[in-house]
Amino acid sequence: MGEDSVLGFHLVGILAFSLSTQIFFFLATLVLSGFDPLVSVSQGRRFLAPLQ
């Protein structure tokens, strides 16, 4: 019982760590590729404004 709970805790930690690193690398790639979230949001609003 004790070993199973420790193993489950390790699995959860590994999953959370891999997920956070994936998110970090995803954001880093967006920044390195020149994607600015604020610029894209402002461009999207300017594009959607005439449609409304």
Summary of the structure (lengths in Angstrom):
residues: 52
radius of gyration: 20.0
end to end distance: 60.2
largest distance: 62.7
contacts: 89
relative contact order: 0.07
helix: 83%
strand: 0%
